[in-house]
Amino acid sequence: MDVAQELEDVLEALTLIQKEVNKLKTASVSGQALRNRVKDTYKRWLPVAGVLEAGEIVDTAQLQDVQRAWMALAKLTNSPSPKKAYKPLLKTIVTKTESELLHTFIKGSAIQTIGNSLRKLVQPISDANLLKYLDESIRCAETNCIRASVVLAWCAVAYMIHKKLTSLGITTVNAEFAKMKADKGLMFRTFTRDYVFSSAADVQEAPDAHLILVCRFLTYLDDTQYKHLKGALDLRNGCGHPTGYQPDPVKLQAYYADITQLVLLNPTFT
């Protein structure tokens, strides 16, 4: 059973019923056809509820709230009942099913499969130590610690960038930063920092934003690649502090796709 699709179908059917109930000119829901539609929708709901109850994705208490509302609604259909009794039950079921069940189920299902998706992206990486490190990030994702996964994965990106830049030699790195500061082009004219590195460790202390900018200056990245890598860094920074931002698995997979393509599997950096 495609649970998410079934939930959406039940929601769609119930929303149409809700609209018809609201439009009724009578004080009660007496029409047999409309009451039968409620009963049929309830029958469609029951096997979905069984799957949700057997799983561990949705909150049991939230599911029980919806179940109780459904049972009360189904009872109303046995005979003509006041419209005012239908309306709060319909609202509860529609609202809670969408916000507490459907969205949670979709997110939880994505969490269950995210590990395989991310491992496929990084599988071609030949560095065993890097793969092992990235697997820690992926295992964070599998336990729904998405922000931790983002931050750890960026550490792998930073490692590759540091390694590439320091392979040029510290003297060359210093010279390239000086040239970038002197460049008056649109992308570089706001860079005003003076750097004098004396070791590879010094390079690691520079802000990642400056390091990826010098990678653009050195043409390791084109404009579009730089823009997307900067976006990945912005996501990392948003996840590196205790804020209310919570990226979802879809965002994480897109992030992984970008960092693997732009750095981790980019021949320029490997």
N, C-alpha and C positions, 0 to 999 in steps of 0.2 A: 504493500500500500504506500502510495505517495502521500504521506501524512500532511505535509505542507499544502499540497494541492487540494486535498480533501477538506482541510480547514478553510481554505480560501473559498471553496465551492459552498460549504455550509454557511460561511459568512455572507456570501453574495445572496444566497437564497433567503437568509434570515433578514438581511437588510431590505430586500424587496418586500417581505412580509411586514416589516416594521413600518415602511412607508405606507402600505395599504391600510394598516391598522390606524395610523395617524390621520389618514384621510377619511376614515369612516364618519358618517354623519350621525350614526346611531350611538347610543351610550354603551352598547354591548357588542361583542364579537359573536354574532349568531350564525353567520353564513357557514354552511357545512364545508364548502369548497375551501375557504380560507383556513378553517380549523384543520382540515385534512392536510393542507400544505405544511402547517406547523408540525403535525404528526409525522409526515414524511421526512421533513428536515430533521426532526428529532431522531428518527430511525437511522438517518445518514450519520448523525453525530455519534451515536452509541459506539460503533466499532472504532471510530477515531479516538474517542475517549478511552477505550480499552487499551489501545496502543500507547497512548500518552501515559496512562496509569501504570502500565507495565515497564515503561522506560524510566530514565533518570534525568531527563532534560528539563521538563517543566516542574514548577513548584507544586507539590501535592496539595497544599492548602488552596492555592489559586485555582487548581483544577477542580477541587471539591466545591468551591464557590460557584463555578460555572455549572457544575453538575446539579447542584441544588436548585439553581435558577431554572435549568432545563426541566427538571422534574416538576417543579411548580407550574411552569408554562404548559407542559404536556397535560397536566391535570386539568388546567383550565379548558382544554379543548374537548373534554368529555361532554360538555354542555355549554350553551350560551353563557358567556361570562363578561363581566364589565370590562370595557376598554381600558379603564384606569388601572385594572389589575395586570393587563398585558404589557402596558407601556414600560413600567420600570423593569420588568423581567427581561423584555426584549433589549432594552438599553444596557442592562447589566451583562447579558450574554454577548452582545455584539462588541461592547467596549472591552470587556475582559478577555474575550477570545482573541481579539486583534492585538491588544497591547501586552497581555500577559502570557498568552499561550502561543499564538502564531509567531510573533517576533522572537520570543524566547526559543521556540523550537527551531526556527531557521538558524538563529545564531548558534544554538547548541549543536545542531547537525553539522554546521560548518566547522566548529571546533573539533568534532569527532574525525573529520576527514582532512583537517588542515595539515597535519603532520606529513601525510603521504604527498600532498601537493607541494609542500615546501622542499621535501627531500628530493623530489624529481627535479626541481629547479637547480639545486646545488650539487646533484649527483656527478656532473662532469668535472667538478673541481678536483684537481689531482693532488693537492696538498692535504695529506692525511690529518695533520694537526689542525689545519683550518677547518676541515670537514667535521672533526670531532668537536671543535669549539662551536661551530654553527649548529651542531646537533643539540647542544645545550640550549641554544636559543629556540630551536624547534620544539624541544620538550617543554619549554616554558609556554609556548603557544598551545600545546596539547592539554595543558592544565588551565587554560583560559587566562594566563598571565601575558596578555598581548603586549602591554607596554614593556615588560621586561624582555620579551622576545625582540622587540624593535631595537631596544638599547644594545643588547648583546650583539645583534647582527651588525649594527653600525660599527661596533668595535672591530669586527673583522674587516669592514671597509676601510676604517682608519689605519689598520695594520698594513693593508695592501698599499695604501697611498703613502704612508711613511716609508715603507720599504722601497717603493719606486723612487721617491724623491731623494732619499739618502743614498741610493745607488749611484746618483749623479756625482756625489762628492759634496762635502759641506761647502767648499769654496764656490762651486757652481750654484748650489741652492741659494747662497747669499747673493750671488750676482744676479740670479733670475728674479729674486724678490726686489732687488734694487731697480732692475729694469722695469718691473711691473709698476713700481711706485712712480717711475718717471713717465710711464705711458699715459697719454692724455685721451686715450680712446674711451668711448662711452662706458664700456664695461669695467674699466680699470681706474678711471680718474678719481673715484672716491676712495681708493686704497691709499692710505697715507702713512702706514706703519713702517718704521725702520726695524729691520731684523738683522742681527749679527749672530748667527749660530756658531757654536764651537764644537758641537757633537750631535750625533743622531738623537740623543735624548732631548736636546734643545728643540729639535724640529717637532718632536712629539708634543711639546708644550704649547706650540702655536695653535690658535683656534682652528678647528676643522674648516670653518668657513673660509679662512685665508688659504688653507692648504688646497682646497678644491678649486679656489680661484686661481692659484698659481698653476694648477693642472690645466685649467682652461688657457691660461697665458702661454703655457708650453705646448698647446694644441694637443694635449692628451685627450681632451674632450672638445667636441664642437659646441656651438651655442645651445642647441637643443639638449644635448647630453648633459651639459652643465646645468641647465635649468631643471632637469629632472633629478639630477643628483642633489642639487640645492634643495629641491622639494623633499627628498628623502632625509636630508639633514634636518630640515625644519620639523619633519615628523618625529625624528629621533629626539630633537630638543623638546618637543611638546610632550614626549613620553618620559623624559628624564627627570621630571619634577612632579611633585604630588599635586596635580591639578585635577579638575573634573573630567578631563578629556579621556575618552576610552575608545580607541580605534577598534574596529571589528575585524573578523578574520578576512573579509574581502579586502579591506584596506591593507592588512598585513601581507596578503599574497601579492598584491600589486607592488608593495614596497620591496618585497623579496625579488620580484621579477625585475624591478629597476636596478637594484644594487648588484644583482648577479650579472645582468647584461652590461651595466656601465662600468663596473670595477672588478668584481670577483671572477668573472669569466672573460673580461676584456683583455685581449692579448697585449695591449699596451701596458697593462699593470702586472701581467703575469710573466 
